[in-house]
Amino acid sequence: MQYTVRNIPDALDAELRERAREQKKSLNEVTLETLARGLGLAKETVRHRDLNDVAGTWKEDPAFDRAIADQDTIDPELWK
């Protein structure tokens, strides 16, 4: 199957070409892999590195709050 895609934004074109150069692959191959990943059809799984596992787990810690407050103290002698 063949497609013709028009009006590719310059930034997208540049990124696809750069990735093709870096990976030593054809532009077509990198484009197909990118489309497959974007649609969730990629063979390899993509590991997302985010903070979802720790989001919402904050616990109040007065000692930590004091340590942070101490770091926010300005020494007037240093600002002369």
N, C-alpha and C positions, 0 to 999 in steps of 0.2 A: 504494500500500500504506500502511496506517495501523497504528500501534502505540499501545498505551497502556502507559506505564511508570509504575509506582508506587514509593513509598518512596524517592524521590530524596533523598539526604542533603542537609542544609542547605548545607554547604560547596560541594557540586557545583552545586546550584541557584544559589547566589550567584555562583559563578565563571562559569557559563554566561550568566547575566543580565548580568554586568559586561562580558563579552566582546561580547555582542550590542550593548550600549550603546556600547562603545568603537568597534566596527566598523560601527555604524549598520546592523545587520542584525537580522532577526527571531530570536527565541529558537529557533524551529524550524530555521532555516538554520544557525545556529551549532552547534546540537546535532547536526545531520546531518553537518556538516563535521568536528566533533570525533570522532564515531563512525567516519567514514571514515578519518581520520588514525590513530586508534587501531587500526584493523584493517589498516592498510597499504594502503588503497584510495584514498587522496587523490590528486588530480590533480597537485598540486604536490609536489615533493620537500622534505622537511624536512632542513635542514642541522643536524646535531648538532655542538655545540661541546664537545668533550671533549679529553682528552689522550692518547687511544689511540695517536696517532702518535709520541709521545715516551716513553710508558711503557716502562720496562725498558731505556732507553738511557743510564742514568747511568754516567759514567766517573769513577773516582777522580781527584781533583785535589788534591794536597797544598797548593798555594798557596791554593786556595779554602777548604780546611779551616782553614788558619791564619787567613785573613781572618775567617771565621765565629767562630773561637775568640776572636779579638781583640775582636769585638763583644760577646761574652759576659762580658768582663772587667768587674768592678764596681769603680768608683773609690770607695774608702771616704770620701774627702773630700766627695763629692757626697751622701752619705747621712747627714751629721751634722745 
